[in-house]
Amino acid sequence: MNESLLFCRVNEYGFPHWDGFDAFRWYIIPTSWKYMTGDAYLWIYKSAWFIYHKNMIKQYAKEAQIPVLLLAGVAVSEVGGMPERFKGFGVLQAKQVIDELLNKKNKHSNTTSVGSIAIQLGVAAQTLGIDLKALDRFQQFRLAQCLLDNSFNIRVVAFHLRDLILYDNPGINTATLTDEQIILAGSRYNRGVQRSATDIINSIHAPVGSPTREYSEYGRHIIQKKQTIMEMLGSL
């Protein structure tokens, strides 16, 4: 997936991004389904975001040739949390300063997660075929702004997920995966590629309560929500 950062378009008038007020209403105010606060508000936002973008999720899953369940499951998990614009207008700059002080080219700043479906800048750049260390501060900032465009964000995430599938299963048909392969790819999205596939797969079958279960927790949640996700996509 090779694209110039100049071809993204940040949509200022699309679905409202998760902001500071949303975070306050979710994290600070106790949960009430009647008043839509706390965890209730988070899940209402997630549901609304998902329904608004479901056709886009289907489109980019098909383009990247990955199961729509995998992309949709990651989206449901990632949407909401820290205010989105704060990551690109505060966290990124702070990490850039740290890199400068420690003389570590992009080491910390590339780990900044941006977008409705949170993805690290370095991972996004790698997915786009861009040299991670070649990014200057303005280009990092520009990429962060691109990832605020949900269309751009969802598409980059879809192709990154395809890369993760192929990391463990070179040469397979990425469009058709077993539940185990979906769990593995989803867990990779959350935890990276440092841990072996064997460790993650073994954790799927580990006894409940085992510390190793956390290795596959993120991916297992996707399968656990499969019916709900597919119904919301209109695929059941």
Secondary structure, DSSP 4 states (H G I P E B T S, - for coil): ----GGG----TTSSPPP-HHHHHHHHTSPPBTTTTBTHHHHHHHHHHHHHHHHHHHHHHHHHHT--HHHHHHHHHHHSSSS-HHHIIIIIHHHHHHHHHHHT-TTTTGGG-EETTTTEEHHHHHHHTT--GGG--HHHHHHHHHHTTSHHHHHHHHHHHHHHHHHHHSTTS-TTS--HHHHHHHHHHHHH-SSS-HHHHHHHHTSPTT-GGGGGGHHHHHHHHTHHHHHHHHT--
